[in-house]
Amino acid sequence: MNDFNRKVEDASARVSKSVAEAAERIEKEIPEFIKYLNDEVVPAVRQHSTKALRTASTKLTELADYMERQKASQK
């Protein structure tokens, strides 16, 4: 039983060490990840959102024109 407890403690220590190393690495990489989001992702999303809004605006204008033509041709 004593051997089992030692093995569990050793395994627990290895897991704790691995988790601590991963947490340390994540903490170091978070600022770089945030910078990437701010410098690359956010501008791309804004650009594509703007393009989508402009396309929707154009299509709505075309729809409004079509509806006006249909209304005029029914008179």
C-alpha positions as CSV (number, residue, x, y, z in Angstrom):
1,M,0.0,0.0,0.0
2,N,2.9,2.3,0.8
3,D,4.3,1.7,-2.7
4,F,0.9,2.7,-4.2
5,N,0.8,5.9,-2.2
6,R,4.2,6.8,-3.4
7,K,3.3,6.2,-7.0
8,V,0.2,8.3,-6.7
9,E,2.2,11.1,-5.1
10,D,4.8,10.9,-7.9
11,A,2.1,11.0,-10.6
12,S,0.4,13.9,-8.8
13,A,3.7,15.8,-8.7
14,R,4.3,15.2,-12.4
15,V,0.8,16.4,-13.3
16,S,1.2,19.5,-11.1
17,K,4.5,20.3,-12.7
18,S,3.0,19.9,-16.2
19,V,0.1,22.1,-15.3
20,A,2.3,24.7,-13.8
21,E,4.6,24.8,-16.9
22,A,1.6,25.0,-19.2
23,A,0.1,27.9,-17.1
24,E,3.4,29.7,-17.2
25,R,3.6,29.3,-21.0
26,I,0.1,30.5,-21.5
27,E,0.7,33.6,-19.3
28,K,3.7,34.5,-21.4
29,E,1.8,34.0,-24.7
30,I,-1.5,35.8,-23.8
31,P,-0.1,39.3,-24.5
32,E,1.1,38.2,-27.9
33,F,-2.3,36.6,-28.6
34,I,-4.1,39.7,-27.6
35,K,-1.9,41.8,-29.8
36,Y,-2.6,39.5,-32.7
37,L,-6.3,39.8,-32.1
38,N,-6.1,43.6,-32.0
39,D,-3.7,44.0,-34.9
40,E,-5.0,41.4,-37.3
41,V,-8.4,39.9,-36.4
42,V,-10.4,43.0,-35.3
43,P,-9.4,45.1,-38.4
44,A,-10.3,42.2,-40.7
45,V,-13.7,41.7,-39.1
46,R,-14.4,45.5,-39.3
47,Q,-13.4,45.5,-43.0
48,H,-15.6,42.6,-43.8
49,S,-18.5,43.9,-41.8
50,T,-18.3,47.2,-43.6
51,K,-18.3,45.4,-47.0
52,A,-21.3,43.3,-46.0
53,L,-23.2,46.5,-44.9
54,R,-22.4,48.2,-48.2
55,T,-23.5,45.1,-50.2
56,A,-26.8,44.9,-48.1
57,S,-27.3,48.6,-48.7
58,T,-26.9,48.2,-52.5
59,K,-29.3,45.2,-52.5
60,L,-31.9,47.1,-50.5
61,T,-31.7,50.0,-52.9
62,E,-32.2,47.7,-55.8
63,L,-35.2,46.1,-54.0
64,A,-36.8,49.5,-53.3
65,D,-36.3,50.5,-56.9
66,Y,-37.9,47.2,-58.1
67,M,-40.9,47.7,-55.8
68,E,-41.4,51.2,-57.0
69,R,-41.3,50.1,-60.6
70,Q,-43.8,47.3,-59.9
71,K,-46.1,49.7,-58.2
72,A,-45.9,52.2,-61.1
73,S,-46.5,49.5,-63.7
74,Q,-49.7,48.4,-61.9
75,K,-51.4,51.8,-62.2
